[in-house]
Amino acid sequence: HIERFLADGDLLSLDLAVSRNGVVADSAISFVVGDAQPSESLAMIAATERALAAGIAVAGPGARMGDISHAIGSALGEAGYRVNTQFGGHGVGSTMHQDPHVANTGRPGRGYTLRPGLLLALEPWVMADTVELALDDDGWTLRSATGCRTAHSEHTIAITDDGAEILTSPR
């Protein structure tokens, strides 16, 4: 267990899962604590948000899992970040982490074909100086392997007849 107090300018990611009526949703947000707004942190957050939006934009019935992975990875790469391949998005539904896995990089036109009713949690990550994540002893908390800053954005989406609907968007 690592005890740490937040300070002005720290980059913090919060990942929250909820269950309602037997269906699970997963969402994450990253933000800078306090008044200091380090440009590196803001750039990392913006890159994950753009990557998330890119993945959602290509999700729809008939698209392939690789289309989402490619869109996310391309957006992260265009922002100058390497992509972590240890973790990524995932199916959700009756449990938190289920198939299919949604990699944060991939080849378009490949993989599972999306169809209406599928629920996915898309979650691009970036880290300042590594692509490796480390799992804390609690079995849940993830950190960069080097202790560097990380940013993470996530939404749960439902594939609909017309595309994708964001289920975890603030209303």
Residue pairs with C-beta under 8 A, 6 or more apart in sequence:
1 136
1 137
1 138
2 136
6 12
6 33
6 34
7 33
7 34
8 33
8 34
8 35
8 36
9 32
9 33
9 34
9 36
9 37
9 38
9 41
10 32
10 33
10 34
11 30
11 31
11 32
11 33
11 38
11 41
11 44
11 45
11 149
11 150
11 151
12 30
12 31
12 32
12 33
13 28
13 29
13 30
13 150
13 151
13 152
14 28
14 29
14 30
15 26
15 27
15 28
15 123
15 152
15 154
16 26
16 27
16 28
17 24
17 25
17 26
17 27
17 96
18 24
18 25
19 25
22 94
23 92
23 93
23 94
23 119
24 92
24 93
24 94
24 95
24 96
25 92
25 119
25 121
25 156
25 167
25 168
26 90
26 92
26 96
26 121
26 123
26 154
26 156
26 168
27 121
27 154
27 155
27 156
27 168
28 123
28 152
28 153
28 154
29 153
29 154
30 44
30 45
30 48
30 150
30 151
30 152
30 153
31 45
32 38
32 41
32 42
32 45
40 128
40 149
41 149
41 151
43 79
44 81
44 126
44 128
44 149
44 150
44 151
45 151
45 153
46 79
47 75
47 76
47 79
47 80
47 81
47 124
47 126
47 151
48 76
48 124
48 125
48 126
48 151
48 152
48 153
49 153
50 75
50 79
51 71
51 72
51 73
51 75
51 76
51 79
51 104
51 124
51 153
52 72
52 122
52 123
52 124
52 153
52 154
52 155
53 75
54 71
54 72
54 74
54 75
55 68
55 69
55 71
55 72
55 75
55 89
55 102
55 122
55 124
56 122
56 155
56 157
56 164
56 166
57 71
58 67
58 68
58 70
58 71
59 67
59 68
59 114
59 120
59 122
59 157
59 159
59 163
59 164
60 114
60 159
60 160
60 162
60 163
60 164
61 114
61 115
61 116
61 159
61 160
61 161
61 163
62 113
62 114
62 115
63 113
63 114
64 108
64 109
64 110
64 111
64 112
64 113
64 114
65 100
65 102
65 103
65 106
65 110
65 111
65 112
65 113
65 114
66 106
66 107
66 108
66 109
66 110
66 111
67 108
67 109
68 89
68 102
68 106
68 114
68 120
68 122
69 88
69 102
69 103
69 104
69 105
69 106
69 107
69 111
70 105
70 106
70 107
70 108
71 108
72 104
72 105
72 122
72 124
73 83
73 103
73 104
73 105
73 106
75 124
76 82
76 83
76 104
76 105
76 124
76 126
77 83
77 105
79 126
81 126
81 127
82 131
83 104
83 105
83 131
84 104
84 125
84 126
84 127
84 131
84 132
84 133
85 103
85 104
85 105
85 131
86 132
86 133
87 104
87 123
87 125
87 133
87 142
88 101
88 102
88 103
88 104
88 123
89 101
89 102
89 103
89 104
89 120
89 121
89 122
89 123
89 154
90 97
90 98
90 99
90 100
90 101
90 102
90 120
90 121
91 97
91 98
91 99
91 100
91 101
91 102
91 118
91 119
91 120
91 121
92 98
92 119
92 120
92 121
92 156
93 119
100 111
100 112
100 120
102 120
102 121
102 122
102 123
104 123
104 124
104 125
114 159
115 159
116 159
116 160
116 161
117 158
117 159
118 158
118 159
119 156
119 157
119 158
119 159
119 167
120 156
120 157
120 159
121 154
121 155
121 156
121 157
122 154
122 155
122 157
123 152
123 153
123 154
124 152
124 153
124 154
125 133
125 150
125 151
125 152
126 150
126 151
126 152
127 133
127 144
127 146
127 148
127 149
127 150
128 144
128 148
128 149
128 150
129 144
129 146
129 148
130 144
130 145
130 146
130 148
132 144
132 145
132 146
133 142
133 143
133 144
133 145
133 150
134 142
134 143
134 144
134 145
135 141
135 142
136 142
136 143
143 150
144 150
154 168
155 166
155 167
155 168
155 169
156 166
156 167
156 168
157 164
157 165
157 166
157 167
158 164
158 165
158 167
